[in-house]
């Protein structure tokens, strides 16, 4: 999924773009409204994260222009403007969500995930804890997957890994991203643990004659999908 982050505060955009990239998103950054608007018009982003006050053109102007052009890309405002009138103004021009600075990173990531589910290119079917990519379905609550009419029992860690893959179809997820998602800093598993877990999961969800879904990207990590 592609995200455009438009903010003129380097001390915000650098760490935020890094965090979003670690979550598996492809992130572009612009530090002024003029460049941000051009990028938004020229590229098929799945989400725009806009600061309100920007050089040359405000985030409000960008959002209004995009909606006038018929662009329905979800827009999240990050801004220090926190009055009710400011919020109403932002929503009235077509913004989908509004987060006041300073904000908690966990809340931002939750809002990003929620908005990306509205994106036209978000082809993952999610119903509570059920996921579907290609011909594979996952019921994470009951730790079971279904493919080609067969039920596949999964361990808790296999469910965590598979659901993470299915939330980011066709994206390269690095070893570091996956480790951070599956284990806490205190656990610090052996470097071979992830490879072993992927190998076990492959055996379960990729039976003989079925198309492989987990692809190794050598030197980087894994990509999930047909």
C-alpha distance (Angstrom), angle and dihedral (degrees) to the residues before:
residue distance angle dihedral
X1 . . .
X2 3.83 . .
X3 3.80 122.5 .
X4 3.80 128.6 -172.6
X5 3.81 114.6 -153.2
X6 3.82 114.7 -164.8
X7 3.81 115.7 -173.3
X8 3.79 133.5 125.0
X9 3.81 94.4 -143.6
X10 3.80 106.2 97.2
X11 3.80 90.3 -171.8
X12 3.83 86.6 63.8
X13 3.80 103.0 36.2
X14 3.81 96.9 49.4
X15 3.83 98.4 56.1
X16 3.81 93.6 34.0
X17 3.80 94.2 51.7
X18 3.81 88.6 47.9
X19 3.81 92.1 52.4
X20 3.80 92.4 46.9
X21 3.80 90.6 48.8
X22 3.79 90.2 51.7
X23 3.79 87.8 53.8
X24 3.79 88.2 59.7
X25 3.80 100.9 -99.8
X26 3.81 125.5 131.7
X27 3.80 105.6 -126.3
X28 3.81 130.7 -163.5
X29 3.80 120.4 -172.7
X30 3.81 131.7 -153.2
X31 3.81 124.9 -178.0
X32 3.82 98.7 -158.7
X33 3.78 138.6 41.9
X34 3.79 97.0 -116.8
X35 3.81 94.0 56.6
X36 3.78 91.3 39.6
X37 3.80 93.2 54.6
X38 3.80 92.7 47.8
X39 3.80 92.1 50.0
X40 3.80 91.2 47.3
X41 3.81 91.8 51.3
X42 3.81 95.3 44.5
X43 3.80 100.4 43.9
X44 3.77 135.3 55.2
X45 3.79 100.5 -122.2
X46 3.78 121.6 177.5
X47 3.82 93.7 -149.7
X48 3.81 138.4 12.7
X49 3.81 120.7 -152.1
X50 3.80 107.4 -165.2
X51 3.76 134.7 -174.5
X52 3.81 112.3 -141.7
X53 3.81 99.6 -136.9
X54 3.81 110.9 52.1
X55 3.81 136.8 155.0
X56 3.83 115.6 -93.7
X57 3.80 95.9 -1.8
X58 3.80 131.0 25.3
X59 3.77 125.1 -125.7
X60 3.78 86.4 -115.3
X61 3.83 90.0 58.6
X62 3.81 91.4 47.9
X63 3.78 92.8 51.9
X64 3.80 92.9 45.7
X65 3.82 92.0 49.0
X66 3.80 92.6 49.6
X67 3.79 92.7 50.5
X68 3.82 90.1 48.1
X69 3.82 87.8 53.4
X70 3.79 89.7 52.6
X71 3.82 95.1 -108.8
X72 3.80 111.4 152.3
X73 3.81 97.4 -173.3
X74 3.84 109.3 142.4
X75 3.82 112.8 -104.4
X76 3.80 126.3 -154.4
X77 3.81 117.4 -169.7
X78 3.80 118.5 -146.6
X79 3.77 107.8 -168.7
X80 3.77 146.7 141.7
X81 3.82 89.2 -131.3
X82 3.78 103.5 106.7
X83 3.80 108.3 163.7
X84 3.79 121.5 116.3
X85 3.82 90.9 -116.5
X86 3.82 90.5 54.1
X87 3.80 91.6 51.5
X88 3.79 92.0 48.0
X89 3.81 91.4 48.1
X90 3.81 91.9 51.5
X91 3.79 93.5 48.6
X92 3.81 91.8 45.0
X93 3.81 92.8 58.9
X94 3.79 90.3 53.4
X95 3.81 108.4 -85.8
X96 3.80 115.3 149.8
X97 3.79 99.1 -154.6
X98 3.78 141.5 6.9
X99 3.81 129.5 -149.1
X100 3.80 122.2 -175.9
X101 3.80 120.8 -138.7
X102 2.96 127.5 -88.5
X103 3.79 94.8 46.3
X104 3.79 138.6 168.3
X105 3.81 113.2 -103.1
X106 3.81 91.8 -137.8
X107 3.80 90.6 57.2
X108 3.80 92.5 47.3
X109 3.80 92.2 52.2
X110 3.80 90.8 48.2
X111 3.81 90.9 52.5
X112 3.80 90.9 46.6
X113 3.80 90.7 53.7
X114 3.81 91.5 47.6
X115 3.81 93.4 49.6
X116 3.80 93.8 45.5
X117 3.79 89.0 58.3
X118 3.81 86.4 65.5
X119 3.80 92.8 54.7
X120 3.84 115.6 112.7
X121 3.83 89.7 -130.9
X122 3.79 93.3 54.1
X123 3.80 97.4 106.7
X124 3.79 97.4 168.0
X125 3.78 113.2 111.2
X126 3.78 108.8 -138.3
X127 3.77 122.9 -179.2
X128 3.78 108.0 171.6
X129 3.81 101.2 -65.8
X130 3.81 98.5 -7.8
X131 3.80 120.9 101.3
X132 3.80 133.8 -174.1
X133 3.79 130.7 -168.7
X134 3.81 121.4 164.3
X135 3.83 106.6 -36.6
X136 3.80 94.9 -27.6
X137 3.80 122.1 99.5
X138 3.78 126.8 -172.4
X139 3.79 128.4 -158.8
X140 3.79 99.7 -169.5
X141 3.81 94.9 -178.0
X142 3.78 91.3 62.3
X143 3.82 95.3 33.1
X144 3.77 93.7 -124.1
X145 3.81 134.5 122.1
X146 3.80 129.0 -162.5
X147 3.78 128.4 -146.7
X148 3.79 131.5 161.5
X149 3.80 90.6 -8.5
X150 3.81 95.9 -53.8
X151 3.80 128.0 114.6
X152 3.81 117.0 -131.7
X153 3.81 119.6 -159.1
X154 3.80 113.9 -144.7
X155 3.78 136.8 -167.0
X156 3.79 120.3 -122.3
X157 3.81 92.7 -102.3
X158 3.81 91.3 47.1
X159 3.81 89.2 53.6
X160 3.80 90.9 50.1
X161 3.80 91.8 49.9
X162 3.80 95.5 44.0
X163 3.81 94.2 47.0
X164 3.82 89.6 49.8
X165 3.81 90.0 51.9
X166 3.81 91.5 47.5
X167 3.80 92.4 50.0
X168 3.82 89.1 57.9
X169 3.82 106.2 38.7
X170 3.83 117.1 -176.5
X171 3.81 91.8 6.0
X172 3.78 125.0 120.3
X173 3.79 107.5 -118.7
X174 3.79 112.8 -163.3
X175 3.78 124.2 -134.5
X176 3.81 88.8 -112.4
X177 3.82 93.2 53.1
X178 3.79 91.8 50.5
X179 3.81 93.4 46.0
X180 3.80 90.5 51.5
X181 3.80 90.8 50.2
X182 3.80 97.1 47.0
X183 3.78 104.0 36.3
X184 3.79 138.1 35.4
X185 3.79 122.5 -127.0
X186 3.81 89.4 -105.3
X187 3.81 92.7 57.6
X188 3.84 96.4 54.3
X189 3.83 97.6 176.6
X190 3.79 124.6 -153.1
X191 3.81 113.7 -84.7
X192 3.82 90.4 -114.2
X193 3.80 94.2 56.2
X194 3.81 95.4 83.7
X195 3.80 93.6 48.8
X196 3.80 89.8 50.1
X197 3.81 91.8 48.6
X198 3.81 91.9 50.0
X199 3.80 90.4 48.2
X200 3.82 91.7 52.8
X201 3.81 92.0 46.7
X202 3.81 91.6 49.8
X203 3.79 91.1 53.5
X204 3.78 90.3 54.1
X205 3.81 102.4 43.9
X206 3.81 99.9 32.4
X207 3.80 108.3 60.7
X208 3.78 122.4 178.1
X209 3.80 110.5 -68.2
X210 3.82 94.5 18.9
X211 3.78 122.2 115.3
X212 3.81 113.2 -103.4
X213 3.79 114.2 -109.3
X214 3.82 103.3 -179.0
X215 3.80 111.3 67.8
X216 3.79 124.1 -172.1
X217 3.80 114.7 -132.4
X218 3.78 100.0 -159.5
X219 3.77 115.3 -126.7
X220 3.81 92.2 8.5
X221 3.79 117.4 50.5
X222 3.80 137.9 -98.4
X223 3.80 140.4 -39.8
X224 3.80 122.8 -154.7
X225 3.81 125.9 -149.5
X226 3.79 142.8 59.3
